[in-house]
């Protein structure tokens, strides 16, 4: 599914074994859902909610998600000036945020988090490890280049070992 630049739609977009690509300066009054495909939201475009299984999500510069992003078996990249108004969660994938804002919580299960270039998380970072017995999963959180977490970093999984790397110009305002 490809939505051309400057488009306005009032419907959900769903795909199986395909990608959803939203052009720049679009307004989608609906949710984006993909199974086995990536979702790309163009520069300065706005959507409601994003969900994918087995795919990557990329928010371009200035993009906005009015609700949440949920990814299973894939990664999330949020670029400069982009905003997610609620939570971002990933199972089995990395979260990379560059000079962008997440107004809710970041939640990861078995994935690393990278906050770069003055990224902002206004909620908490929540970490869960893999389920079942066995070795602990190491989850690494990198907070660099003036990035900020207003809430806590909370290890909720007994099977996760969480390592936080915080440079001198970045800050976690809550508990670690």
Secondary structure, 3 states (H helix, E strand, C coil): CEECCCCEECCCEEEECCCEEECCCCEECCCEEEECCCEEECCCCEECCEEEECCCEEECCCCEECCCEEEECCCEEECCCCEECCCEEEECCCEEEECCEECCCEEEECCCEEEECCCEECCCEEEECCCCCCCCEEEEEEECCCCEECCCEEECCCCEEEEEEECCCCEECCCC
